[in-house]
Amino acid sequence: LEIIAKGGGLPNSAMPAYADILTPDEVVAVLDYIKTFWGRQEREFQAQVTRQRSGE
């Protein structure tokens, strides 16, 4: 969410920031759309990261 809102964090990133254009709900909707293209491996990795961040 932060990368969509604030732009890419790397110096050579072409990802622009959208915080001044999209509402927080719209940023979430963009990420939800992107995730529809994820395969099993990406979904499993994201689930693992989420578990680690929540302390499980």
N, CA, C and O atoms as CSV, one atom per row, in Angstrom:
chain,resi,resn,atom,element,x,y,z
A,1,LEU,N,N,0.821,-1.194,0.000
A,1,LEU,CA,C,0.000,0.000,0.000
A,1,LEU,C,C,0.863,1.255,0.000
A,1,LEU,O,O,0.557,2.232,-0.684
A,2,GLU,N,N,1.934,1.218,0.768
A,2,GLU,CA,C,2.796,2.391,0.875
A,2,GLU,C,C,3.465,2.727,-0.457
A,2,GLU,O,O,3.613,3.902,-0.794
A,3,ILE,N,N,3.865,1.716,-1.208
A,3,ILE,CA,C,4.508,1.976,-2.494
A,3,ILE,C,C,3.520,2.609,-3.464
A,3,ILE,O,O,3.891,3.505,-4.222
A,4,ILE,N,N,2.273,2.160,-3.453
A,4,ILE,CA,C,1.266,2.768,-4.320
A,4,ILE,C,C,1.020,4.212,-3.897
A,4,ILE,O,O,0.940,5.103,-4.742
A,5,ALA,N,N,0.900,4.442,-2.605
A,5,ALA,CA,C,0.602,5.783,-2.107
A,5,ALA,C,C,1.783,6.736,-2.255
A,5,ALA,O,O,1.613,7.877,-2.684
A,6,LYS,N,N,2.993,6.264,-1.896
A,6,LYS,CA,C,4.155,7.160,-1.837
A,6,LYS,C,C,5.121,7.010,-3.004
A,6,LYS,O,O,6.057,7.798,-3.142
A,7,GLY,N,N,4.900,6.009,-3.838
A,7,GLY,CA,C,5.797,5.779,-4.963
A,7,GLY,C,C,6.876,4.779,-4.610
A,7,GLY,O,O,7.016,4.365,-3.459
A,8,GLY,N,N,7.637,4.399,-5.625
A,8,GLY,CA,C,8.705,3.422,-5.431
A,8,GLY,C,C,9.785,3.961,-4.520
A,8,GLY,O,O,10.121,5.143,-4.584
A,9,GLY,N,N,10.326,3.113,-3.681
A,9,GLY,CA,C,11.328,3.546,-2.727
A,9,GLY,C,C,12.748,3.509,-3.250
A,9,GLY,O,O,13.652,4.066,-2.627
A,10,LEU,N,N,12.958,2.866,-4.378
A,10,LEU,CA,C,14.303,2.760,-4.932
A,10,LEU,C,C,14.636,3.999,-5.760
A,10,LEU,O,O,13.748,4.590,-6.374
A,11,PRO,N,N,15.909,4.397,-5.781
A,11,PRO,CA,C,16.301,5.608,-6.508
A,11,PRO,C,C,15.912,5.613,-7.984
A,11,PRO,O,O,15.533,6.660,-8.511
A,12,ASN,N,N,15.995,4.487,-8.653
A,12,ASN,CA,C,15.693,4.430,-10.089
A,12,ASN,C,C,14.286,3.929,-10.383
A,12,ASN,O,O,13.996,3.539,-11.515
A,13,SER,N,N,13.412,3.933,-9.390
A,13,SER,CA,C,12.058,3.427,-9.574
A,13,SER,C,C,11.225,4.404,-10.398
A,13,SER,O,O,11.273,5.617,-10.189
A,14,ALA,N,N,10.471,3.858,-11.324
A,14,ALA,CA,C,9.580,4.679,-12.139
A,14,ALA,C,C,8.177,4.749,-11.542
A,14,ALA,O,O,7.294,5.393,-12.109
A,15,MET,N,N,7.966,4.090,-10.399
A,15,MET,CA,C,6.643,4.065,-9.768
A,15,MET,C,C,6.329,5.433,-9.170
A,15,MET,O,O,6.995,5.862,-8.228
A,16,PRO,N,N,5.317,6.125,-9.712
A,16,PRO,CA,C,4.950,7.428,-9.145
A,16,PRO,C,C,4.120,7.266,-7.878
A,16,PRO,O,O,3.612,6.182,-7.591
A,17,ALA,N,N,3.990,8.340,-7.134
A,17,ALA,CA,C,3.146,8.354,-5.939
A,17,ALA,C,C,1.714,8.697,-6.345
A,17,ALA,O,O,1.495,9.497,-7.255
A,18,TYR,N,N,0.746,8.092,-5.669
A,18,TYR,CA,C,-0.657,8.338,-5.971
A,18,TYR,C,C,-1.439,8.857,-4.772
A,18,TYR,O,O,-2.662,8.978,-4.845
A,19,ALA,N,N,-0.760,9.167,-3.669
A,19,ALA,CA,C,-1.455,9.608,-2.456
A,19,ALA,C,C,-2.253,10.887,-2.686
A,19,ALA,O,O,-3.293,11.085,-2.057
A,20,ASP,N,N,-1.783,11.752,-3.574
A,20,ASP,CA,C,-2.499,12.994,-3.851
A,20,ASP,C,C,-3.597,12.819,-4.888
A,20,ASP,O,O,-4.365,13.744,-5.149
A,21,ILE,N,N,-3.671,11.623,-5.482
A,21,ILE,CA,C,-4.642,11.359,-6.544
A,21,ILE,C,C,-5.728,10.397,-6.078
A,21,ILE,O,O,-6.908,10.596,-6.369
A,22,LEU,N,N,-5.328,9.348,-5.352
A,22,LEU,CA,C,-6.257,8.304,-4.917
A,22,LEU,C,C,-6.550,8.421,-3.427
A,22,LEU,O,O,-5.690,8.820,-2.642
A,23,THR,N,N,-7.761,8.072,-3.053
A,23,THR,CA,C,-8.108,7.991,-1.638
A,23,THR,C,C,-7.497,6.707,-1.073
A,23,THR,O,O,-7.121,5.821,-1.840
A,24,PRO,N,N,-7.393,6.592,0.246
A,24,PRO,CA,C,-6.891,5.331,0.819
A,24,PRO,C,C,-7.695,4.112,0.354
A,24,PRO,O,O,-7.118,3.056,0.096
A,25,ASP,N,N,-9.010,4.248,0.245
A,25,ASP,CA,C,-9.834,3.129,-0.228
A,25,ASP,C,C,-9.510,2.770,-1.679
A,25,ASP,O,O,-9.526,1.595,-2.043
A,26,GLU,N,N,-9.219,3.761,-2.497
A,26,GLU,CA,C,-8.861,3.498,-3.887
A,26,GLU,C,C,-7.497,2.821,-3.988
A,26,GLU,O,O,-7.296,1.973,-4.857
A,27,VAL,N,N,-6.564,3.179,-3.118
A,27,VAL,CA,C,-5.258,2.518,-3.090
A,27,VAL,C,C,-5.440,1.041,-2.754
A,27,VAL,O,O,-4.815,0.181,-3.375
A,28,VAL,N,N,-6.284,0.745,-1.783
A,28,VAL,CA,C,-6.579,-0.650,-1.421
A,28,VAL,C,C,-7.204,-1.372,-2.609
A,28,VAL,O,O,-6.869,-2.526,-2.879
A,29,ALA,N,N,-8.108,-0.706,-3.319
A,29,ALA,CA,C,-8.752,-1.317,-4.481
A,29,ALA,C,C,-7.732,-1.631,-5.576
A,29,ALA,O,O,-7.829,-2.673,-6.224
A,30,VAL,N,N,-6.761,-0.751,-5.790
A,30,VAL,CA,C,-5.706,-1.007,-6.777
A,30,VAL,C,C,-4.921,-2.254,-6.384
A,30,VAL,O,O,-4.666,-3.117,-7.223
A,31,LEU,N,N,-4.540,-2.351,-5.119
A,31,LEU,CA,C,-3.791,-3.524,-4.671
A,31,LEU,C,C,-4.632,-4.793,-4.797
A,31,LEU,O,O,-4.125,-5.833,-5.214
A,32,ASP,N,N,-5.898,-4.713,-4.444
A,32,ASP,CA,C,-6.780,-5.878,-4.597
A,32,ASP,C,C,-6.833,-6.325,-6.058
A,32,ASP,O,O,-6.831,-7.523,-6.343
A,33,TYR,N,N,-6.880,-5.370,-6.976
A,33,TYR,CA,C,-6.894,-5.697,-8.403
A,33,TYR,C,C,-5.586,-6.370,-8.815
A,33,TYR,O,O,-5.601,-7.393,-9.500
A,34,ILE,N,N,-4.469,-5.804,-8.404
A,34,ILE,CA,C,-3.163,-6.377,-8.746
A,34,ILE,C,C,-3.067,-7.811,-8.235
A,34,ILE,O,O,-2.543,-8.685,-8.925
A,35,LYS,N,N,-3.571,-8.051,-7.031
A,35,LYS,CA,C,-3.487,-9.385,-6.431
A,35,LYS,C,C,-4.311,-10.426,-7.178
A,35,LYS,O,O,-4.083,-11.622,-6.995
A,36,THR,N,N,-5.267,-10.008,-8.017
A,36,THR,CA,C,-6.035,-10.984,-8.797
A,36,THR,C,C,-5.158,-11.689,-9.826
A,36,THR,O,O,-5.529,-12.747,-10.333
A,37,PHE,N,N,-4.003,-11.114,-10.138
A,37,PHE,CA,C,-3.087,-11.708,-11.106
A,37,PHE,C,C,-2.019,-12.578,-10.453
A,37,PHE,O,O,-1.221,-13.203,-11.152
A,38,TRP,N,N,-1.995,-12.627,-9.131
A,38,TRP,CA,C,-0.999,-13.415,-8.419
A,38,TRP,C,C,-1.298,-14.896,-8.558
A,38,TRP,O,O,-2.454,-15.316,-8.537
A,39,GLY,N,N,-0.255,-15.669,-8.697
A,39,GLY,CA,C,-0.378,-17.117,-8.700
A,39,GLY,C,C,-0.277,-17.668,-7.282
A,39,GLY,O,O,-0.190,-16.914,-6.312
A,40,ARG,N,N,-0.289,-18.975,-7.180
A,40,ARG,CA,C,-0.231,-19.641,-5.879
A,40,ARG,C,C,1.015,-19.249,-5.101
A,40,ARG,O,O,0.941,-18.985,-3.902
A,41,GLN,N,N,2.153,-19.210,-5.771
A,41,GLN,CA,C,3.415,-18.912,-5.100
A,41,GLN,C,C,3.397,-17.505,-4.482
A,41,GLN,O,O,3.852,-17.323,-3.352
A,42,GLU,N,N,2.885,-16.532,-5.199
A,42,GLU,CA,C,2.820,-15.168,-4.677
A,42,GLU,C,C,1.869,-15.072,-3.489
A,42,GLU,O,O,2.161,-14.398,-2.501
A,43,ARG,N,N,0.727,-15.753,-3.593
A,43,ARG,CA,C,-0.244,-15.725,-2.483
A,43,ARG,C,C,0.333,-16.379,-1.234
A,43,ARG,O,O,0.142,-15.880,-0.125
A,44,GLU,N,N,1.044,-17.506,-1.410
A,44,GLU,CA,C,1.659,-18.182,-0.267
A,44,GLU,C,C,2.741,-17.310,0.373
A,44,GLU,O,O,2.846,-17.244,1.597
A,45,PHE,N,N,3.537,-16.649,-0.452
A,45,PHE,CA,C,4.574,-15.764,0.079
A,45,PHE,C,C,3.943,-14.617,0.862
A,45,PHE,O,O,4.403,-14.292,1.957
A,46,GLN,N,N,2.901,-14.003,0.319
A,46,GLN,CA,C,2.242,-12.900,1.022
A,46,GLN,C,C,1.635,-13.375,2.336
A,46,GLN,O,O,1.691,-12.656,3.333
A,47,ALA,N,N,1.062,-14.563,2.356
A,47,ALA,CA,C,0.511,-15.105,3.598
A,47,ALA,C,C,1.613,-15.303,4.635
A,47,ALA,O,O,1.409,-15.037,5.820
A,48,GLN,N,N,2.772,-15.765,4.196
A,48,GLN,CA,C,3.910,-15.951,5.102
A,48,GLN,C,C,4.372,-14.610,5.669
A,48,GLN,O,O,4.619,-14.503,6.871
A,49,VAL,N,N,4.490,-13.602,4.835
A,49,VAL,CA,C,4.906,-12.272,5.293
A,49,VAL,C,C,3.895,-11.713,6.284
A,49,VAL,O,O,4.274,-11.138,7.304
A,50,THR,N,N,2.621,-11.879,5.991
A,50,THR,CA,C,1.567,-11.384,6.882
A,50,THR,C,C,1.649,-12.067,8.238
A,50,THR,O,O,1.518,-11.413,9.273
A,51,ARG,N,N,1.867,-13.394,8.239
A,51,ARG,CA,C,1.999,-14.122,9.508
A,51,ARG,C,C,3.201,-13.619,10.301
A,51,ARG,O,O,3.105,-13.416,11.511
A,52,GLN,N,N,4.320,-13.420,9.633
A,52,GLN,CA,C,5.528,-12.943,10.315
A,52,GLN,C,C,5.315,-11.556,10.911
A,52,GLN,O,O,5.754,-11.288,12.029
A,53,ARG,N,N,4.660,-10.695,10.191
A,53,ARG,CA,C,4.433,-9.330,10.682
A,53,ARG,C,C,3.447,-9.286,11.837
A,53,ARG,O,O,3.496,-8.383,12.672
A,54,SER,N,N,2.549,-10.270,11.881
A,54,SER,CA,C,1.573,-10.290,12.974
A,54,SER,C,C,2.093,-11.063,14.183
A,54,SER,O,O,1.412,-11.144,15.205
A,55,GLY,N,N,3.297,-11.633,14.074
A,55,GLY,CA,C,3.907,-12.323,15.200
A,55,GLY,C,C,3.495,-13.761,15.365
A,55,GLY,O,O,3.748,-14.345,16.418
A,56,GLU,N,N,2.873,-14.357,14.376
A,56,GLU,CA,C,2.458,-15.767,14.473
A,56,GLU,C,C,3.628,-16.688,14.268
A,56,GLU,O,O,3.469,-17.908,14.315
